[in-house]
Amino acid sequence: MLLDADLTGHTVLVLGEAHASRRALRRYAAAGATVRAATSPAEAAGVDLDGVSLAVAVADGDPAWRPHVTDLGRRRVVVTEQAAAPGGQIVLVGGGPGTPELLTVAARTALREADVVLHDRLSPWRELRELTGGAELVDVGKRPGHHAVPQAQIEEMLIAHARAGKTVVRLKGGDPFVFGRGREELGAALDAGIPVSVVPGVTSAIAVPASADIPVTHRDVTHTFTVVSGHAPLTDAEHAHLAGLGGTIVVLMGIGTLNHLLAGLRRAGLRDTTPVAVVERGYRMDQATTYATLGEAARGAVAGCASPAVVVIGEVVRLGRGCPAELAGAVDTLAGASA
């Protein structure tokens, strides 16, 4: 469990083999308690109970601990039982668009169970101390043009921690399998024989536009949307394909190649009047949305926008919060759309 109480001034005794009880030791210490440990039944027999107000038994079914647990109860020490921490494993967790409110229940559970968290810069890393209760936190985040920790080294770190018997969470922004290295990390764990699982996350491709009230689909406007990585420039053939779809285009990691994309879409026939929105720093206090037409954007109207940002191109942009009246007033609807 994750401790919300402040246990400063309290002394807690943790009973259990050292590796199995590591999670309990960390959590109660993170809650402010003075923690004592008995890592074997023989050690428990002579432990100092002076000032101990709570005992946590991580016996993991070993009957040798039972007499000591019973004795603590007779001596009016409150006793609670906790499951043993598991052996080494890796959990790939989607952290959503960066706000802890959009972490899934499964993501919060995985963070609570973690011994080590390797996190990206677009995950909710600022709240990790609170969310994990004292896990080791390692920043392996990539920044535009700067990968401080190479991907191969990240995978090596994941495997090394898991082989040391730890539960390792790889916390990624958005969803692990949407323009991330999630499948590569999953494959590295499988190749190494490490138990691994995946917790999907809320993808920024949908969540960040929604934070500006921009739907990526609308039954009267478009029934398709395409999510594009802007990490590398697209080809002319890809520009032509996107322009011909007629739906919403959502671009992640696209600020560095945005000019190339806008020029390519115009060459491919996308109208200059097509609306564009750049949503910067989604879900942060300083979130900002810049609106323009495709022609205006290509001429520099969005030049001041910076990462992290999500770019939305298409008629749905006219529905966004704060969209200028001159841009919002003429939404092209689907022919034959139901009322």
LOVONU-254272 format. One record per residue: residue in one letter; x, y, z of N, C-alpha, C, CB in turn. Coordinates in steps of 0.2 Angstrom, whole numbers, plus 5000, padded with zeros to 4 digits. Glycine has a CB too. Example, Ala and Ser with C-alpha at 12.3 -4.5 7.8 and 13.67 -1.06 7.14 Angstrom:
<recs>
A506649725039506249785039506649845039505749785045;S506449895035506849955036506450005039507049975029;
</recs>
This chain:
<recs>
M500449945000500050005000500450065000499550005006;L500150124998500550184998500350225004500350224991;L500750245008500650275014500550355013501150265019;D499950375015499750445015499850475022499050455013;A499850435027499950465034500650485035499750415039;D500750535039501450565042501550525048501450645043;L502050485048502250435053502850465057502350365051;T503050525056503650555059503550555067503650635057;G504050525070503950525078503750455080503550565081;H503550405075503350345076503950295074502650325073;T503950235078504450185077504050125074504850165083;V504250095068503950045065504449985065503650065058;L504249925066504649865066504449825060504649825072;V504849805055504649765049505049705050504949805043;L504549645050504849575050504749545044504349545056;G505349515041505349485035506049485032504849515030;E506149435028506749425024506949495021506749365019;A507549515020507749575018507449595011508549585018;H507549545006507349565000506549564999507649514995;A506249525003505549525002505249585006505249455005;S505549605011505249665015505549735012505449655022;R505849735007506249795005505649855003506649784999;R505149835001504649884999504349915005504049854995;A504149875010503949895017504449945020503749835021;L505049925020505549965023505550035020506249935023;R505550035014505650095010504950145011505650085002;R504450115011503750155012503750185018503150105010;Y503850145024503750175030504250225032503750115036;A504850215029505450265030505250325026506050245027;A504950325020504650375016504150415020504450355009;A503750385024503150415028503450445034502650365029;G504050445035504350485041504550445047503950535043;A504350375047504450335053505150315054504050275052;T505350305060505950275062505850195061506250285069;V506250165057506150095055506650045057506050085047;R506449995061506849945063506649885059506849925071;A507149835058507049775054507349715058507449785047;A506949665057507149595059507049555053506649565065;T507649525050507649495044507649415045508249515040;S507549395051507549325052507149305058508249285052;P506849255059506449235066506949245072506149165065;A507549215071508049225076508149295078508749185074;E508249335073508349405075507749445078508549445068;A507149415076506549445079506449425086505949415075;A506749375088506749355095507049405100507049285096;G507549435098507949485102507849555100508649465103;V507349575096507349635094507049685099506849645088;D507349745099507149795104506449825102507649855105;L505949815107505249845105505149915109504749795108;D505649935112505550005115505350055110506250025118;G504750085111504450135107504150115101504950185105;V504150045099503750025093503050025094504049945092;S502750055089501950065090501650025084501750135089;L502050005079501749965074502249915071501550015068;A502049855070502449805067502149785060502549745072;V502549775055502349755049502649685047502549805043;A502249635046502449565045502449555038502049515049;V503049535035503149515028503349445028503649565024;A502949405031503149335032503149285026502749305038;D502749305021502749265015502549195016503349275011;G502149185021501949115022502349065026501749085016;D502949095029503449055033503149055040504149095032;P502948985042502648985049503148995054502448905050;A503849005053504349015058504249085061505049005055;W503849125057503749195060503149205064503649245054;R502649155064502049155067502149165075501649095066;P502549135079502649145086502849215087503149095089;H503249245083503449315085502849365083504049335080;V502449355078501949395077501449395082501649375070;T501249335085500849325090501049355097500749245092;D501749355098501949385104501949455104502749365105;L502049485098501949565097501249585099502149585090;G500749545097500049555098499949555106499549515095;R500249505109500149505116500449565120500449435119;R500949595117501349645120501049715118502049645119;R500449715115500049765113500349815108499949815119;V500749775103500949815097500449795092501749785096;V500249845088499849835082500249805077499549905080;V499949745074500249715069499849715063500349635071;T500149725057499849725050500249675046499749795047;E499949645041500349595037500349635030500049535036;Q500949615026501049645020501349595015501449705020;A501149595009501349545004502149555003500949544998;A502449505002503149505000503249544993503549445000;A503749584993503949614986504149554981504449664987;P503949564975504049514970504849514968503649524964;G505049464964505749464961505749514956505849394959;G506349514952506449554947505949554941507149544944;Q505749614939505249624934505249694931504549604936;I505049704925505049764921504349774919505449764915;V504049844921503449864919503449924915502949874925;L503249924908503249984904502650014905503349964896;V502650084907502050114909501950184905502050134917;G501350184903501250254899500950304904500650234894;G501350364904501250414909500750464907501850444911;G500450454901499950504898500350574897499450524904;P499950624896500250684893500650724898499650734891;G500750704904501150734909500850754916501450794906;T500150754916499850774922499650714926499250814921;P499750704933499650644936498850634936499850654944;E498450674935497750664935497550624929497350734934;L497950614924497750574919498150504919497950604912;L498550494924498750424925498250374926499250424931;T498250314923497750264924497850234931497850214919;V497350204933497350164940497950114940496750124942;A498050074934498550034933499250064933498449994927;A499350124931499950154931500150174938499950224926;R499650204941499750224948499950164953499150254952;T499650104951499850044955500550024954499349984953;A500750024947501450004945501950054948501450004938;L501850114949502250164952502350144959502050234950;R501750134962501750114969502150054971501050114972;E502150004966502549944968503249944966502149894964;A503450004963504150004960504750014965504150064955;D505249984963505849994967506350044963506349934968;V506250044957506650094953506150114947507350064950;V506250184946505850214940506350244935505250264943;L506350224929506750264924506250304920507150214919;H506250374920505750414918505950454912505350454923;D505450474908505550524903505350594905505150504896;R505550644901505450714903504750734902505850764899;L504350694898503650714896503150674901503450704889;S503450634905502950594910502850644916503350524912;P502450624920502350664926502850654932501650644930;W503450674930504050654934504050704940504750664930;R503750764940503850804946503450774952503550874944;E502950734951502550704957502850634959501850704955;L503350614956503550544957503750524964504150524952;R504050574968504150554975503550534978504550614978;E503050574977502350564981502050494978501950624980;L502150484971501750434968502150364970501750434961;T502750364971503150304972503250284980503750304968;G503250334984503450324991504150304992503050264993;G504650334988505350324990505750284985505450294996;A505450264979505850224974506450264972505350204968;E506950234969507450264966507250294959508050214965;L507350354958507150384952507750404947506750454954;V507650384941508250394936507950434930508550324934;D508250494929508050534923508350504917508150604924;V508050474912508350454906508050494900508250374905;G507650544901507350584896507750614890506950634899;K507450604885507750634879507450704877507550584872;R507850744875507650814873507850824866508050864878;P507550874863507650884856508350894854507250944853;G508650854850509350854849509850834854509550924847;H509550804859510050784865509750724868510150844870;H510150664867509950604871510450594876509850544865;A510350614882510850604887511050534889510650644894;V510550494888510650424890510350384883510150394896;P510850354880510650314873510150264875511250294870;Q509750244870509250194871509550124873508850184864;A510150104870510450044872510550044879511050034867;Q510850104882511050104889510350104893511450164890;I509850134891509250124895509050054895508650164891;E509050014890508849944890509349904895508849914883;E509949924895510449884899510249904906511149914897;M510049964908509949984915509249944917509850064915;L508749944913508149904915508349834916507649904909;I508749804912508849734913509349724919509249704907;A509849764920510249764926509849764933510849814926;H509449814933509049824939508549764940508549884939;A508249734935507849684936508149624938507449664929;R508749614935509149554937509449554944509749544933;A509449614947509649624954509049614959509849694955;G508449594956507849574960507349624961508049544966;K507449684957507049744958506449744953507449804958;T505949774956505349794951505549864948504649794955;V505549864941505849924938505249944933506449904933;V505050004934504550044930504950084925504050084934;R504750074919504950124913504450164912505250084907;L504450224914503850274914503950324908503750314920;K503550314903503550354897502950404896503650304891;G503150454893502550504891502050474886502850564888;G501450494887500950464882500850384883501050474875;D500850354878500750284878501450254876500150254873;P501650194879502250164877502350144870502450104881;F501850124866501850104860501650154854501450044859;V501550214856501450274851502050314851500850314854;F502450304845503050344844503550344849502850414842;G503550284853504050274858504450214857503750274865;R504950204862505350144861505050084865506050154863;G504450084866504150034870504249964868503350044871;R504149954861504149884859504949864859503849874852;E505349904858506049894858506249874865506549954856;E506049904870506149894877505849824879505949944882;L505249814877504849754878505349694875504149744875;G505549704869505949654866506649634870506149664859;A506949694872507549684876507449644882507849754878;A506849654886506749614892506549544890506149644895;L506149534885506049464883506649424881505549464877;D507149454877507749424875508149404881508149474870;A508149444886508549434892508149384897508649504896;G507549364896507249324900506949354906507649264902;I506749414906506549454912505749464911506849524912;P505449444916504649454916504549534914504349434923;V504049544910503949614908503149614906504349634902;S502849674908502149684906502149764904501749674912;V501549774901501449844898500849874901501449834890;V500849934903500249974905500150024900500350004913;P499650024896499450074891499350144895498850054887;G499450194891499350264893498950304889500050294894;V498650364892498250404888498750444883497950454892;T498650434876499050464872498950544871499050434865;S499550574870499550644869499150664863500250674870;A499150624858498850634852498150654852498950584847;I497850624857497050644858497050684864496750574859;A497350674869497250714876497450784875497650684881;V498050804872498250874872497750914867498950874869;P497550894861497050934858496450944862496850894851;A496250884866495650894870495750944875495450824873;S496350954878496451004883496251074880497151004885;A496251084874496151144871495451144867496651164865;D495051094869494351084867494351064859493951144868;I494851044857494851024850494750944849495551044846;P494250924846494150854845494450834839493350834845;V494750774839495150754833494650724828495650694835;T494050704830493550684826492850724828493350604825;H492450734823491750754825491250734819491750834825;R490750704821490350674816490050714810489750644819;D490050784811489850824806490450854802489450884809;V491050844805491650874802492150824798492050914807;T492350774802492750724800492750654804493550744800;H492750604800492750534804493450504803492150494800;T493950534802494650504801495150554805494850484794;F495650524808496150564810496850524809496050594817;T497350554808497950524807498550554812498250524800;V498850504815499350534820500050524816499350494827;V500450574816501050574813501650594817501050624807;S502150564817502850584820503150634816503250524822;G503350684819503750744816504450734818503450804818;H504650684820505350674822505850684816505450604826;A505650654811506050664805505550694799506350594803;P505850724794505450754789505050694785505850794784;L504450714783504050664779504250674771503350674779;T504150624767504250624760503650654756504350554757;D503850674750503250704746502650654745503550724739;A502850594745502250544744501850544751502550474743;E502150544757501850544763501450614763502250544769;H501650674761501350734761500650724757501750794759;A500750694751500150684746499650644750500450654740;H499850584753499450544756499050574762499750484759;L499350614766499050654771498550704768499550684776;A498750744763498350794761497750764757498750834755;G497750704755497250674751496750634756497450624746;L496850624762496450594767495850634768496750574773;G495950694769495350744770495150744778494750724766;G495550714782495350714789495750754793495350634792;T495850744800496250774804496950744804495950774812;I497450794804498150774805498350794812498550804799;V498650744816498950764822499650744822498550724828;V500050794824500850784823501150794830501150844819;L501450734832501850734838502550744837501750674842;M502950784842503650794841503850824834504050724841;G503350874832503450904826503650974825502750894823;I503851004830504051074830504651084825504151104837;G505151044826505751044823505651044815506251004825;T505151004813505050994806504451024803505050914804;L504151064807503451094805503451134799503251134811;N503951174798504051214791504051164785504651254791;H504451114786504451064781503751034779504951014782;L503451014785502750984784502251024781502550954791;L502251094783501751134781501851154773501751204785;A502451154771502651174764502451104760503451184763;G502551044763502450984759501650974758502750924762;L501250994763500550984763500251034758500250994770;R500551094757500351144753500451124745500651214754;R501051094744501251074738500851014736502051044738;A500650974741500150914739499450934738500250864745;G499251004739498651024737498151044743498250974733;L498451034749497951054755497851134755498351034762;R497251154755497151224755497451264760496351234755;D497651324758497951374762497451394768498151434759;T496751384767496251404772496151354777495651424768;T496551294776496451244781496751264788496851184779;P496351264794496551284800497051244803495951294805;V497451274807498051244811498051264818498751254807;A498151224822498251244830498951204832497651224834;V499251244836499851214840499751224847500551254837;V499651164850499551164858500151154861498951114859;E500451204865501051194868500951184876501451264868;R501351144878501351124885500751104888501651184889;G500451054885499751034887499651014894499550974882;Y499151034897498951024904499451054909499050944905;R499851094907500251134912499951204913501051144909;M500151234918499851304920499951354914500151324926;D500551344911500651394905500551364898501451414906;Q500051324898499751294892499551354887499251244892;A499751344881499551404876499351364869500151454875;T498851394866498651374859498751424854497951344859;T499051414849499151464843498751444837499851474841;Y498351484835497851464829498151504823497151484830;A498051474817498251504811497951464805498951514810;T497951494799497751454793498451414791497451494787;L498351364787498951334784499351384780498751274779;G499051434777499551484773499851524778499051524768;E499451554783499751594788500351554792499251614793;A500251494794500751454797501351444793500451384799;A501251434787501851424782502251494782501651404775;R501951544783502251614782502551634789501751664779;G502451594794502851614800502351624806503251664799;A501751614805501251634811501351594817500551624808;V501651534816501751484822502551484824501451414821;A502951524821503651514822503851524829503951574818;G503451554833503751564840503551504844503451624843;C503151454842502951394846503551354847502451354842;A503551314853504151274855503951214858504551314860;S504351164858504251094861504151104869504751044859;P503751064872503351004869502651034866503150954874;A502451014861501851044858501550984853502051104854;V500950994852500550944848500250994842499950904851;V500350974836500051014831499450974828500551024825;V498951014827498250984824498151024818497650994829;I497950994812497851024806497150994803498451004801;G496651034802496051014799495451054802495950934801;E494851034799494251074801494051074808493751054796;V494251024812494051024819494451074823494250954822;V494951104820495251154824494851214825495951184820;R494351224820493851284821493451274827493451294815;L493451214830492951204836493351214842492751134836;G493951234842494351234848494251304852495151234846;R494351294859494251354863494751404862494451324871;G494451464861494951524860495051534852495551524863;C494751494848494951494841494651564838494551444837;P495051604835494851674833494151664829495351704829;A493751714829493051714826493151714819492651774828;E493651744816493751744808493951674806494251794806;L494251634810494451564808493851514810495051544812;A493551524816493051484818492351484814492951494826;G492251534810491551544808491351504802491551614806;A491751464799491551434793491851354793491851464787;V491551314797491751244797491451204791491551214804;D491851174788491651134782491351064785492251124777;T490751054783490450994786490450934781489751004788;L490350874783490350814779489750814775490450754783;A489750804769489150794765488750744767489350784757;G488150754768487650694770487750674778487750644766;A488050714782488150704789487450704792488650744792;S487350654797486750644800486650704805486650584804;A486050724806485850784811485950764818485150804810;
</recs>
